[in-house]
Amino acid sequence: MAIMTDEKGNIFLEFIRTEEEQLDLASLDAPLTHALIVVKCQYAFLFMYNKWRNSWELPGGVIEIGETSRQCVIRELFEETNQKIGIVEFKGLMKVRLQPSYHGPERTEYGALFSGELDELDAFIENDEAKTITLWDGRSDIGEISGIDKKLIEFV
């Protein structure tokens, strides 16, 4: 049974708690394509406003060739939010069934989920993907938030 379906029809199928060291050995039934990070700062969660999708999202993105999921999430966090983080903790794998998008047709993928903490935020620099960032308390209305990303907070 699926965990949830978001507003765009993407399905969060399952969350698998595993050790990061096991990722290379895992026999997954779909590719590991991306990594996301839940960053806590000042008792709130860091979200970036994605210009392309017009919604608030967790920082993260596609794992590049030759890159580990850990390297990906640290790079993406900096590229999207201008935040440098020293320590990130691997939390597990999320399995999702994605609807057709500019990334491709309907497909099933895995993503690596990490968490981390910052004492304070560095100044944000607007970029090609992110319009702004915010710290979200998990309750207040800040506009459209990716439903799956909102749910992922519960897994850290």
N, C-alpha and C positions, 0 to 999 in steps of 0.2 A: 504494500500500500504506500502510495506517495506521501511525502511530508506535506507538500503544498503545491498549488498551481498559482502562478502570479497573474497579474493583470494582462499580460501579453500572451498567456497560454503556455509559457515555459513551465516545466514540471521539475520540482526539486524531488528527485526520486528517493535518495537515501544519503545518509552521512555515515562514513566508515571511519571509525577511530582505529588508527594504525600508527606504527612508528615510521618516522621519516626515512630511516635507513632501509625500510622494506619496500619503498617505492620502486626501486630498480628491479626488485625481485617479484613484484606483484604481477599476477596474471589478470589484467583488467580486460573487460569485454568491450571497452571503448577507449579512445585515446585520452591521455592526460594533456590538456591543451592550455590551461591557464592557472593562475594563482591569484588569490585575494587575501587582503589583510584587514583584520579588525583592530584598529588602533584606539586605545583608550587614552584620554587626556583630560585632566580636570573633571573626572567622574562622568565623562561624556564620550561619544564615539565620533571619530573623524569620518566625514563624508565629503565627497567631491561632487560638484554639479557637472554632469557630463553634457557638453554642448551638443553632441550628436544625438543623444537619446532624450535630451531635455528632462533629466531626472537626477535625483541624488543617488549616488552609488558608493560602495566601498572601493577604496583604491585597489588596483590590480590590473592584470591584463594577460595577454598571450605570452606563453613561454617561447622564447626565441631558440633557434637551433644552437646547440652547444651550451645552453643555459639550464641551470637547475631551477626548480620551482622556487626555492629560497632566493636565489639570485634574481629571479624574475620579480618577485614581490618587493624586494628592496629597491630595485631599479624603477619599477612602476610607481611605487610610493613617492619616490623623489621626482620622477618626471611629471606626475599628475598633481602633486601637492607641495612640492619643494621641501618635504620633510625628510630628514636623515634619521634613521633609527638604528641603534646599535644591536639590540637583542630582539629577535623574533622567535616565537615558539610555534612549531608545527602542531596543528590541532587535528587534522585528518583530511579525508577526501570527500568531496561532495560530488554526487552523481546527478546530472541534470539532463533532461530532454528538452532541447532548445527548438523553438519555432524558427522558420526561415528568416534570415536577416542578411545584412551585407557581409556577414562572416561566412555564409553558406546556407545550404538547404537544411531542412529539419534533420536533427542529428542528436545523438547521445554523446556526452563528453563527461570527463572527470575534471575537477579543479582541486587544487591544493588550497587549504585554508590555514592561514597563519594568524597569530595575534601578537601584539606588541603594545608598549606603553611609552608615552612621551610626557615629560614634565610640563613642557610648554611648546607652543607651535612657533616655527620660524615663519617669517613673512611669506605669504603666498605670492606666486608669480603666475599670472594667467598664461595659459598655453593653448596649443591646438585642440586639446581634448577637454580640459577643465576650465570652466568659467570662474569658479570660486570654490572655497571649502567652508565647512562649518563643523562645529562640534554639536552633535545632536544628543539630547538627553534621553532618547528612546521613547518619548511620549508626545512632545510638542509637535504642532503642525508646521513643517518647514516647506511643504509642497510635496510633489510626487517623489516617492522613494521606491527604488526597486524592491519589490516584495520579497524576492529571494534573499537579497542582501540584508533586508531588515530581519528576516528569519535567521540568517547566519549568525547574528549577534548572540543568539541563544546557545550556540555551540562553542563559545569561548568562555 
